[in-house]
Amino acid sequence: MSKVFCALAVSVDGYITGRDSGPDHGLGDAPMLFDWYFDGDTPSQVFDGFHLSAPSALMFDALAGRVGAVIAGHKTYDDSGHFGGGSPHAKAPLVVLSHGPVAEISEQQTLANTIEDAIEAARKLADGKDVGLMGGGVVTAALTAGLVDELVLHQVPVLLGGGRPFFQELPEHVRLNLVEAVPAPGVTHLHYSVVR
């Protein structure tokens, strides 16, 4: 069965956006969370236009190549301009998780009301590949439901001091095992498996 995982850029103090993120503001005052996508000389084999350091390219492409479908939350969907009617991943369809109506859902996008329904829909769309989670609310809901297999923190060496936190409150502790730690220029890739 396909795995469910999340790989997000995060500050050392745990934020995935800066202050004032939102529609037409993107990441707010934290665009540096993604500088490592473009600071290297190794082109990504999965995403056109990304030029990463060699260690980041290996990690990034291995993860991006696993993704068969992506789940994003309503807020991430809105803040990202509805992904232009497509998906944040050029080769993977998008499932939007929302508890209410969502503007501008396209024919290439699927809407789900619960994390369980979203993961079920994404697994069908993924055609045997893995499901990627995008956004702190989605990751927290999936962790709460016991549906996450792996977490990858692309930890950027910055303290943002505010913004949108990666994780919301969890009902209980979630234990992780470190699978791999890859230091790279401008980022450290921390790959964890979730202990069940």
Secondary structure, 3 states (H helix, E strand, C coil): CCCEEEEEEEECCCECCCCCCECCCECCCCHHHHHHHCCCCEECCCCCCCEECHHHHHHHHHHHHHEEEEEEEHHHHHHCHHHHHCCCCCCCCEEEECCCCCCCCCCCEEEECCHHHHHHHHHHHHCCCEEEEECHHHHHHHHHCCCCCEEEEEEECCCCCCCCECCCCCCCCCCEEEEEEEEECCEEEEEEEECC
